[in-house]
Every structure is written in C-alpha cells, then in structure tokens.
Amino acid sequence: MPRILITTDYLRPGDEVDTHLRSLGHTTVHAPLVGRRDPEELVAALDGVDAALVANEPLTADVLARAPRLRVVVRTGVGHDSIDIAAAGRHGITVSNLPGVNANAVAEYTLGLLLSAARRLVQSATAVAAGHWPRQDGRELRGATLGLLGYGASARAVVPLARAFGMRVLCTTGVPEDLRTDPAVTFVALDELLRSCDYLSVHTALTDRTRGLLDAAAFRRMKPTAILVNTARGGVVDEADLAAAVRAGEIAGAALDVVCDEPLPADSPLRGVDGIVVHSHLAGQTAEARAATGREGAAELVAALAGRPRHAVNAHLLPGAGRSA
C-alpha cells in the first residue's frame, strides 16, 4: 500500500487525517515543517514515499528528481509556488491544491489586519507594554475604499465583510468578465486601483507576472495615507521598495502576514520600519480551517492516488495530457 509523507505541521500522528489514511491501509510518516528545511533533509524524508501532504516545502526540480516513487503531492492550502509543477509533470507527479478551503479564515483575518492597521492596535499595545500611554488618533474603515488585488475565493469572501463596515470595494483581476458578477464590487485597471484605494489587500497568486508587482513605481502611485495588507504571497511585494516607500511617506504603512523569506530574516528590510507590522503567516490558520484542510487534503490525496484528482494544478503537464482516448 502507498506510503504517505505528511509535512504540514498541524497534522499529527493519531489525528483524524492520520487515522483515516491508515484505515484505508496507507502507511503514514510525519515530518512536520517548522521554519526552514535543508533540501537534503527533504530528499531523505521523501525516500520511499508514494504521496505527500505538504505545507510550503520547496519541492524543486532537483528534489523531485530524487524522489522516484513519488506520484502525488497535495498542498494543504491554495498557493503552490513552492512546488515546481512543470518538473512534477515531467516526472508524472500529480500536484493538487485545495482552492477556497480557508477562504473564510483568510477573509476574517484580512479584516482584522485592516482594523489593526487603521487603529494602530499593535503599536499601541507595544507602547503600553513598554510603559507608555499613546493617544494618537486612528482611522475608521467606514467610507474608505478597499482595493482587492485578485478575485479568488478569499477576495470574494472579503467583499461582504468590507461592505458590512461601509467600505467601497474596487478590484483588479484577470478573472474573465463573465465571472465578475458581484454588484458590490467595481472592477478597475491596476493603475486606477492603486490611485484610488485607501487600503490595498493582496489576494493574487505568485506567478512570473505578479512577482514584484508592487514595487517602487506602484507605491508612488498610491495615496500617502494608503495601507498595504498582504495575506497572499510575500513575493508579490518588493520588500526593499516597500520599506523605502513607508520611510519616505509615500504610503502610510503595511500589515503583512506573508513575506518573501519565512521566518522573517534578521536582516530583512522590513524590520524596524515604523508603520510596517509583520505577522507569522496565520491568515488561514483557524481550528475550523485546519480541520477542513486536513479532511480535504486527505480526500484529494486518496482521489489522486486512484487517478481521479479533483484539483490538479498540473494536469495539462502530465505525460499523455491532451491525448485522445
């Protein structure tokens, strides 16, 4: 029976997912990812493994080439930029993600970051802990314009929450026009989004097109009072340019749940910048979302092993793709 590697840190031996997979006759091996992992350690963990439930493991072309038994990878989340899906396709490895599985958690967290940034809650609590008693005013969300960069499941879940706070919602997306059906959202080009928003919330995948999309030129087009919120992927933002923009007053600040290199390096340009608050990639991490992710991830893994994946992101790259029966 297949041997399954589980690296997602909140999936544990003996839990619901582990019990379910073992009940189907699979052998499970847990090697939780916490922080960074040396590629050689990952290669060793994949030795003799047929399928893997993974977090943000860097499954590079080299790592995949050295995992000859691997047939299925399921990412316990939405983003899959840490996996070389083209290399996986060449090796006949199906790669799946779990679209929308944590959308509600991400949407609520996004509103939390908006509120925290608007009222400078982190800065206030930090100052009180240091013996001060800050009394600076904050800003209200009501009447402000929220710009959404991307229109996936999490962005769509943000819309009714933002509207409940009385915000106007703009969005820039590559989603086809026939899917842009929410009357509460005004769809605009990127330049208008940047110029118009009071808060810019990132919900787009990291691709060659979006890497570094929010750079010095983008920040110069934004309002000096604007705040950036990122719960998607750190690489969408040029971190050095962001730090410089906040220091120069080109934008007011940023609340980041994701960064390019996690955990945040000691020499990151984001450190020590008043107005930039970095959190530890927690947007999708609720008890409810984790439970759903575990169940959906296990179901997708079993389906993929049976040759019936529901959410394969590289089906078009697998050997035989596009051939007629």
Wavefront OBJ file of the C-alpha trace (Angstrom):
o trace
v 0.000 0.000 0.000
v 1.145 3.580 -0.586
v 3.487 5.277 1.850
v 2.427 8.865 2.606
v 4.627 11.684 3.914
v 2.864 14.439 5.902
v 4.825 17.645 6.495
v 2.043 20.103 7.402
v 2.872 20.976 10.998
v -0.657 20.870 12.430
v -1.354 17.353 11.096
v -0.185 14.924 13.761
v 0.146 11.166 14.260
v -3.137 9.736 15.541
v -5.299 12.665 14.443
v -8.378 12.454 12.201
v -6.386 12.599 8.978
v -3.790 10.074 10.111
v -6.453 7.668 11.371
v -8.422 7.965 8.138
v -5.436 7.312 5.896
v -4.298 4.369 7.985
v -7.831 2.922 7.959
v -7.514 2.761 4.170
v -4.340 0.714 4.519
v -1.846 3.510 3.867
v 1.356 3.927 5.841
v 1.886 7.466 7.137
v 5.147 9.188 8.016
v 5.145 12.594 9.745
v 7.987 15.061 9.284
v 6.467 18.438 10.231
v 7.930 21.522 8.595
v 8.764 24.204 11.155
v 10.842 27.057 9.798
v 13.289 26.078 7.057
v 14.367 22.610 5.999
v 17.579 21.666 4.256
v 16.873 20.186 0.789
v 18.814 17.058 1.696
v 16.525 16.501 4.678
v 13.524 16.779 2.390
v 15.030 14.325 -0.089
v 15.617 11.897 2.773
v 12.038 12.330 4.021
v 10.690 11.577 0.524
v 12.703 8.378 0.196
v 10.302 5.515 -0.486
v 7.270 7.818 -0.415
v 4.390 7.485 -2.902
v 2.391 10.581 -1.951
v 2.817 13.664 0.201
v 0.641 16.156 2.038
v 2.862 19.226 2.219
v 2.949 22.727 3.637
v 5.332 25.216 1.973
v 8.034 22.658 1.284
v 10.369 23.785 -1.535
v 9.748 20.900 -3.918
v 12.276 21.954 -6.519
v 13.117 20.157 -9.747
v 16.188 18.643 -8.077
v 14.231 17.375 -5.067
v 11.501 15.880 -7.265
v 14.060 14.167 -9.496
v 15.392 12.381 -6.419
v 12.003 11.055 -5.311
v 11.433 8.275 -7.875
v 8.418 6.692 -6.136
v 6.535 9.947 -5.641
v 3.263 10.047 -7.617
v 1.089 12.597 -5.812
v 1.675 15.870 -3.977
v -1.186 17.684 -2.270
v -0.566 21.189 -0.995
v -2.569 21.805 2.193
v -3.538 25.287 1.101
v -4.083 27.302 -2.035
v -0.703 28.647 -3.146
v 1.612 26.170 -4.852
v 4.501 28.406 -5.906
v 6.894 26.427 -3.696
v 6.421 23.415 -5.995
v 7.977 23.162 -9.446
v 4.808 21.938 -11.150
v 6.470 21.674 -14.566
v 9.171 19.382 -13.176
v 6.496 17.407 -11.346
v 4.635 16.980 -14.618
v 7.757 15.681 -16.364
v 8.120 13.052 -13.643
v 4.432 12.099 -13.816
v 3.696 13.550 -10.364
v 0.218 14.991 -9.906
v 0.221 18.234 -7.889
v -3.029 19.409 -6.293
v -4.022 22.320 -4.117
v -7.179 22.993 -2.096
v -8.833 26.075 -3.601
v -11.082 28.009 -1.255
v -10.555 25.707 1.711
v -9.521 28.513 4.071
v -11.214 31.454 2.345
v -13.393 32.404 5.314
v -10.435 32.319 7.691
v -8.341 34.486 5.356
v -11.192 36.948 4.844
v -11.771 37.429 8.576
v -8.036 37.796 9.171
v -7.833 40.382 6.401
v -10.477 42.479 8.155
v -8.533 42.025 11.375
v -5.397 43.416 9.736
v -7.374 46.322 8.265
v -8.792 47.212 11.661
v -5.460 46.742 13.407
v -3.656 48.952 10.902
v -6.360 51.621 10.840
v -6.344 51.928 14.628
v -2.609 51.110 15.146
v -3.525 48.412 17.647
v -0.176 46.610 17.582
v 1.777 49.826 18.036
v -0.488 50.908 20.895
v -0.220 47.613 22.780
v 3.550 47.514 22.250
v 3.911 51.052 23.585
v 1.795 50.304 26.671
v 3.890 47.201 27.379
v 6.961 49.473 27.247
v 5.466 51.804 29.857
v 3.948 54.445 27.570
v 0.336 55.551 27.088
v -0.132 56.541 23.411
v -3.138 58.679 22.475
v -2.781 59.119 18.709
v -5.975 59.030 16.717
v -6.777 56.262 14.243
v -8.961 55.989 11.178
v -12.379 54.475 10.529
v -12.995 51.919 7.815
v -16.456 53.268 7.061
v -16.355 55.366 3.921
v -12.872 54.181 2.936
v -12.028 52.460 -0.342
v -10.679 48.917 -0.232
v -8.764 47.718 -3.271
v -8.538 43.976 -3.885
v -5.652 42.710 -5.978
v -7.064 39.399 -7.169
v -10.545 37.897 -7.109
v -10.118 34.360 -5.845
v -12.116 32.714 -3.085
v -10.546 34.688 -0.241
v -11.003 38.031 -2.011
v -14.631 37.214 -2.732
v -15.143 36.325 0.933
v -13.681 39.685 1.977
v -16.282 41.651 -0.007
v -19.360 41.198 2.234
v -17.263 41.796 5.364
v -15.838 45.018 3.964
v -19.264 46.145 2.813
v -20.642 45.495 6.304
v -18.097 48.044 7.552
v -19.330 50.528 4.967
v -16.321 50.288 2.668
v -16.335 50.810 -1.080
v -14.696 47.861 -2.865
v -12.607 48.020 -6.033
v -10.864 45.058 -7.645
v -8.210 44.357 -10.249
v -8.230 40.809 -11.572
v -7.529 38.614 -14.545
v -10.692 36.611 -13.883
v -12.888 36.534 -17.020
v -15.552 39.225 -17.171
v -18.418 36.728 -17.075
v -17.266 35.713 -13.582
v -17.174 39.284 -12.277
v -20.795 39.195 -11.162
v -20.771 40.804 -7.703
v -22.596 44.159 -7.916
v -20.873 45.238 -4.695
v -17.502 45.304 -6.476
v -16.273 47.788 -9.077
v -13.671 46.230 -11.362
v -10.918 48.590 -12.484
v -7.447 48.552 -14.051
v -4.425 48.314 -11.766
v -3.450 51.959 -12.157
v -6.878 53.141 -11.023
v -6.859 50.647 -8.153
v -3.536 51.981 -6.880
v -4.560 55.629 -7.213
v -7.986 55.186 -5.610
v -7.653 52.785 -2.681
v -7.172 53.702 0.959
v -6.342 50.069 1.716
v -4.834 47.638 -0.773
v -5.341 43.963 0.042
v -3.378 41.340 -1.907
v -5.165 38.109 -2.854
v -3.359 37.052 -6.021
v -1.198 34.027 -6.717
v 2.564 34.385 -7.069
v 3.482 33.952 -10.729
v 6.111 35.338 -13.078
v 3.626 38.120 -13.872
v 2.881 39.074 -10.266
v 6.337 38.646 -8.716
v 7.449 42.080 -7.501
v 4.299 43.647 -8.963
v 4.025 46.025 -6.011
v 7.283 47.901 -6.378
v 8.564 51.466 -6.018
v 6.624 52.628 -9.078
v 3.401 51.135 -7.721
v 3.848 52.712 -4.292
v 4.452 56.116 -5.856
v 1.023 55.875 -7.493
v -0.729 55.203 -4.165
v -2.082 57.713 -1.670
v 0.353 58.775 1.080
v -2.334 57.677 3.570
v -2.784 54.227 1.978
v -2.063 50.974 3.812
v -1.000 47.706 2.209
v -2.320 44.387 3.522
v -0.885 41.109 2.217
v -2.282 37.683 3.109
v -1.356 36.058 -0.221
v 2.336 35.648 -1.095
v 5.286 37.730 0.024
v 6.900 37.721 -3.399
v 4.150 39.895 -4.879
v 5.728 42.777 -2.924
v 9.230 44.164 -3.409
v 10.132 44.361 0.274
v 13.026 46.813 -0.060
v 10.838 49.137 -2.122
v 8.017 48.842 0.427
v 10.313 49.725 3.326
v 11.649 52.716 1.403
v 8.152 53.877 0.458
v 6.926 53.782 4.052
v 10.027 55.561 5.349
v 9.607 58.250 2.689
v 5.908 58.703 3.461
v 4.816 57.571 0.002
v 2.359 55.217 1.721
v 1.367 55.128 5.381
v 2.218 51.561 6.256
v 1.686 47.849 5.754
v 0.273 44.850 7.614
v 1.917 41.719 6.222
v 1.017 38.131 7.033
v 3.441 36.788 4.411
v 6.999 37.706 3.457
v 9.442 36.529 0.809
v 11.574 34.519 3.212
v 9.851 32.879 6.182
v 10.534 33.111 9.091
v 11.476 36.785 8.687
v 15.291 37.057 8.458
v 17.156 39.208 10.949
v 18.434 41.413 8.118
v 15.057 41.884 6.419
v 14.496 45.462 5.171
v 11.045 45.262 6.761
v 12.472 45.250 10.284
v 12.497 48.458 12.273
v 10.221 50.411 9.935
v 7.569 52.336 11.838
v 4.259 51.575 10.179
v 5.141 48.075 8.954
v 3.861 45.167 11.034
v 4.762 41.597 10.079
v 2.764 38.599 11.294
v 3.691 34.911 11.092
v 1.620 33.580 8.159
v -1.515 32.861 10.177
v -4.321 34.036 7.891
v -5.606 30.567 7.096
v -4.791 29.059 10.470
v -8.033 28.648 12.387
v -9.164 25.439 14.062
v -12.030 25.240 11.602
v -9.871 25.848 8.528
v -7.193 23.416 9.674
v -9.778 20.678 10.228
v -11.307 21.292 6.804
v -7.878 21.426 5.172
v -6.853 18.112 6.714
v -10.029 16.368 5.595
v -9.980 17.868 2.098
v -6.264 17.233 1.707
v -6.603 13.575 2.642
v -9.583 13.156 0.309
v -7.693 14.782 -2.585
v -4.630 12.623 -1.927
v -6.677 9.416 -1.978
v -8.504 10.508 -5.126
v -5.249 11.419 -6.863
v -3.661 8.087 -5.984
v -6.671 6.466 -7.646
v -6.083 8.577 -10.752
v -9.050 10.887 -10.107
v -7.667 14.163 -8.692
v -10.242 16.948 -8.368
v -7.883 19.904 -8.022
v -4.763 19.039 -10.022
v -2.872 22.200 -10.981
v -0.570 20.459 -13.447
v -2.920 18.028 -15.203
v -2.023 19.700 -18.524
v 1.664 18.962 -17.940
v 1.408 15.263 -17.130
v 2.513 12.631 -19.667
v -0.344 11.903 -22.040
v -2.200 15.130 -21.275
v -4.362 16.206 -24.168
v -4.231 12.860 -25.946
v -7.459 11.441 -27.244
v -8.672 8.135 -25.851
l 1 2 3 4 5 6 7 8 9 10 11 12 13 14 15 16 17 18 19 20 21 22 23 24 25 26 27 28 29 30 31 32 33 34 35 36 37 38 39 40 41 42 43 44 45 46 47 48 49 50 51 52 53 54 55 56 57 58 59 60 61 62 63 64 65 66 67 68 69 70 71 72 73 74 75 76 77 78 79 80 81 82 83 84 85 86 87 88 89 90 91 92 93 94 95 96 97 98 99 100 101 102 103 104 105 106 107 108 109 110 111 112 113 114 115 116 117 118 119 120 121 122 123 124 125 126 127 128 129 130 131 132 133 134 135 136 137 138 139 140 141 142 143 144 145 146 147 148 149 150 151 152 153 154 155 156 157 158 159 160 161 162 163 164 165 166 167 168 169 170 171 172 173 174 175 176 177 178 179 180 181 182 183 184 185 186 187 188 189 190 191 192 193 194 195 196 197 198 199 200 201 202 203 204 205 206 207 208 209 210 211 212 213 214 215 216 217 218 219 220 221 222 223 224 225 226 227 228 229 230 231 232 233 234 235 236 237 238 239 240 241 242 243 244 245 246 247 248 249 250 251 252 253 254 255 256 257 258 259 260 261 262 263 264 265 266 267 268 269 270 271 272 273 274 275 276 277 278 279 280 281 282 283 284 285 286 287 288 289 290 291 292 293 294 295 296 297 298 299 300 301 302 303 304 305 306 307 308 309 310 311 312 313 314 315 316 317 318 319 320 321 322 323 324 325
